[in-house]
Amino acid sequence: MPSYVPVPAGDDQAAALGGGNWAPGPAAPVGARGKRGRRSRAPVWALAAVIVAASAGAVVVLGTGALRGPRHVTARPAPGAVVFEQLLAQSANAQQLEATAVAHACQESAPGAPARNSQLTELNRAVKLEYSVLGAVQVDTRELSTVPEGVLLLADLDAVAAAGLTIGRDYEGWLQDLQATGCYSAPTNDIHYRAAGVEVVAASGAEQRLAGTWDGIAARYNLRAWTAAQI
């Protein structure tokens, strides 16, 4: 025998049923229908949550990588690192002054050339800079030793500055000879020029070691580095 479930009927539904408010049909257990609905919806929501979470994770990872890029950790400089950088800058400045003076020594060939006097003044500045570096190495030994590889750096800087001081004085002697005789022969004919050349070769090993060791420290502390030829 068919069962009847009372349902409110709208105007259209009432017309279809002949104006009555009773709709025939099997009575479906409401509780069972609710459970079936929950079973069908739960996996969809779970899957959606997984997809959203995975997508969000991918966006975060990709976005973070794109914004930050590779990590570069800069450590705080050791107490003597900045001082060491300043001394190397002085040495490099002295080297540049010497190179400029040598390159322009015979810009005017005649003896007593005013331009050569200017180069002698610059060489004197270079000598004072090298002397200042040597003094700082002796006075600030303890502070400079706090730099990683500080003992090795100090030894090489001392050797480079001492050689630079000797080279500067040798070039001064050469330019003084040129002021007396003029630039009319090869520089290698001058004893002072030859002595400077010997010192340049002898100092090259210490310059290479100093530049190489300092390069790694400068990169670690974000400080300036120089090539061996510059110091």
Secondary structure, DSSP 4 states (H G I P E B T S, - for coil): ---EEE----HHHHHHTTT-SEEE-----HHHHHHHHHHHHHHHHHHHHHHHHHHHHHHHHHHHHHHH-S----PPPPTTHHHHHHHHHHHHHHHHHHHHHHHTTTSS-STT-HHHHHHHHHHHHHHHHHHHHHHHHHHTHHHHTTSTTHHHHHHHHHHHHHHHHHHHHHHHHHHHHHHHH-S-S-GGGSHHHHHHHHHHHHHHHHHHHHHHHHHHHHHHHT-----GGG-
